[in-house]
């Protein structure tokens, strides 16, 4: 069971990195350059509030998830790993 969860999380992380690079105009960054635990905003990857809005749209479009509470959003959007865990724990069964 745990192995399957890790495999799913790895797939979600990979997809998230690809989506961020494609949709957030991260010109000099490749998906594989983003570390799972790298801070996404500020001194980390350098994303800003407009990028946060785009991530909300990406979550809705690609995973059917909404983040309504921005305080919760700060925790969810901390890193690729926190985003992937949120998606894994909340995604709709397909």
Residue pairs with C-beta under 8 A, 6 or more apart in sequence:
5 88
8 88
9 84
9 85
9 88
12 84
12 87
12 88
13 36
13 80
13 81
13 84
14 31
15 62
16 80
16 83
16 84
16 87
17 31
17 32
17 34
17 80
18 31
19 58
19 62
20 26
20 31
20 34
20 55
20 58
21 29
21 30
21 31
21 34
23 54
23 58
24 47
24 51
24 54
24 55
26 45
29 45
34 45
34 80
35 80
36 79
36 80
36 81
36 84
37 79
37 80
37 81
38 44
38 45
38 79
38 80
39 45
39 78
39 79
40 47
40 51
40 77
40 78
40 79
40 80
40 83
41 47
41 48
41 51
41 52
41 77
44 79
47 55
52 73
52 77
55 77
55 83
56 66
56 67
56 73
59 65
59 66
59 67
59 87
60 66
63 87
63 91
63 92
64 91
64 92
65 86
65 87
65 90
65 91
67 73
67 76
67 77
75 82
76 82
76 83
76 86
77 83
